């Protein structure tokens, strides 16, 4: 999950620094030239000039530069969006699943330049497998790989799993998001995403309890084979 949400809007208590707002009533662009661009919070922001209008779009971080002709995939309007990392408010911005050169030469896998999400090309949000050891299976629970191998029977059920936090993203759609791993499984079944009101730090070992949801699609490229939503999370001492 990128550090900044694509689906959260807020109204700042004090005026935010100004930013070129683009054409408020313009339709979402499907193709255009980059008039301005910046990266922040895991996202690329681009002012796209379609020839008829200029519109701000944002997508998971992608290497583009001013003057590039790009294609915008599945844009969704977000009026009055405030970027906490940029400390700027956009009158209108479109969040997209991907920004790509118009010739299609850049695959969606380039969406996260830090390489933390090796499966985004498949539309799956799974962190790269990390070296995790010493995390024992919780009593009465399952391992991460068992969540996947027993998906058919566990989906929709309350599950308990222990793991190490390998990534933390806070305040996305009103929740905190964590990727945890326990050393079991491989590249596609060794990581599970958690949403919770609790908090933890990277490398903390936590026990998580919540309902396992299968094939969750939030749109804009964020699809999860498995996710534990609204979980109770306990920090191991």
N, C-alpha and C positions, 0 to 999 in steps of 0.2 A: 504494500500500500504506500503510495507516495506520502510525503510529509504534509502536504497541504491538500485539503479535501476539494473534490470537484463539485460537491453538492451542498455546500454550506454557504448561506448568505447571512450577513449581519449588517446592522446599521451602527456606525461608530458613534460613540458619545460625543466626540469632538470632530470637527472637520478633518478628514484625512488629506494628506498631500495630494495635490491635483495630478491627474494623469490624462493624457489624450483619450477622450471617451469614444472616438469613432462615431459612426452614424447610428444614433439611438434606434431609429425605426427601420434600418436596413435589414434585409433578409439575411439569414446565415450564409456565409460564403461556402462554396464547394471548391473553388479554385481561385487563386489570386497571387499577387506578389507581396512579399514581406516588406512593409514600409518601416517597421520598427520591431525589435524583438529583445527579450531578456529572459533569463532563467532564474527561478527562485522556488524554494520549497519542493523541489522535485518536479517542477512544471516548467514548460516553455510557454511564454506569453508572446503573441505575435499580433501586430496590427496588419491585417490583410487587406490589400487594395485590389478589389475585383474589377476596377475600371469604372464602375458605377457608384461605388461606395467604399468606405473604409470601416472595417469591423474588427474588434478585438476577439481573438480566440486563444484558448489555452489547451494544452494536452500534456501527457506525460513527457518528461524532458527529452528533447530531440535536437540534434545538431543542425541548426539552420542559421542563415545569415540574411541581412538586409539585401534585397534584390532577388532572392530565390523565388521561384514560382513553386507554390505548394498546393497540395490537395488536402482538404479538411474532411476527416471521416466522422460521420454521425454527430454533428454539432448539436448541443442542447443549450437553450438560452438560460442565462443566470443574471437577471437584472439586479442592479444594486449590490453587486458582489464586492466584498472587501477581502483583499489578500492580506493576511496577517503578516506574512514574511516581507511583502513589498511595502506594507503600510500605505496602501492605496485603494481607493474605491473606484470601480468601473460602473458607469451608468448601465452599460450592457456589455456582457461578454458571453461568448459561446464556448462551453467546454466540450472537447472532442475526444473521441477514442484514440485518434492519432493524427499527427501532422506529417505528411509525406510529400516528397518532390512530385511534381505533376507527372513525371514519367514513371512513377512507381518504383524507382530504383532502391529506395530505402524500405526494408521490411519493417512491420510493426514491432519486431523484436528490438529495434533500436529505441523503443519508447522510453526505456529506463537506462540511461547512459552509465549508471554506476554498476550495472551487471548484477544487481541484487535479485532480479526476477528473471530467471533463465527460461521460464515457461510462458512468458507473455505472448509469444508468437502463436501459441496454441490457445490463447484466450484464458489461460489459467494463471492464477496468482499464487505461486508457490516459490518461496525463497530458495536460493541455492543451498544445497545440503552442506552443513558445516560439521566440523569435528566436535562432537558432543559425547562425553563419557561420564560415567558415574551417576547417571540419573536412573534410579530404580523405578520399576513399575509401581504405581500407587496401589495400596490395598483396596480391593473391590473395584478397580478400574481397568483401563486398557492402555496399551502403548499407542504411540502415534501410528505406526504401521498397521496396527489392528483396526484403527478407525477406518482405514481404507480397505483392508481385506474383508472386514465385516460390515462394509457400507450398507449392504442391502438390508441387514437386520438392525443395525444401529441408527440409521437415519430416522430422525423424528423422535429418538429416545434421548433421555438424559444420560450423559456419559461423564466419566471422570478420568482425567489424564494428567500426568506430571511431566514437565519439560522445562528446558532452559529457554529463556527469552532471547531470540536472535535478532529481533527487530521490534521497535516500539514506535507507534505513531499515535499522537493524542489529538483529541478534539475533532475527529472526523465524523461528520453526521451525528454529533452529540455523544460520541462514544470514544473510548480508547481502543486501539487495535494493536494486537501483538501476534507475532509469529513465534511459535515455540517448537522445539525439536528435542528428542530424547535419545538420539543416536540410532534409532531403529529406522528401517525403511531405506529407500534410495532417493534418487533425484525427484521422483514424482509422488512418492508416498511417505516422505520422511519429515514433512512440515505441515503444521496445522495452524490456521488463522483463528484468532479469538477476538470477539468484541466484548467489552466489559466496561463498567463504571469504575472498576478498580484500577490500580496503577502498580507498575513495577519498572525496573530498569533493565537495560540490556545485560545479559549474563546472569540475571536472577533466576533461581529455580522456583517454579510456582506449581501449585496444584490447581487445576481448573475443573469446574463442574458446570455443565450447561447442556442445552439441547443441541444435538448434532444435526445440522441442516445440510442437505445434499443439493448440488447443482444450483447454487444461489447466484443469480445474475443481477448486479446492481446497475448494469448498463455501462457505456463508455469504456468498455474493455475490462471491467472488473468482474470476472466470473470465477467462482470458487467451486471446485468439485465437492469440497467439504469445508464447513466453517462452523464454529461453535459460537452461537450468538447469545448476548446478554448473560455472559457467564459470571459465576462467582469465582473469584481468584484469590488464592491464599499464598502468601509469600512464605517459602520454606525458611526456617531459622537455621 
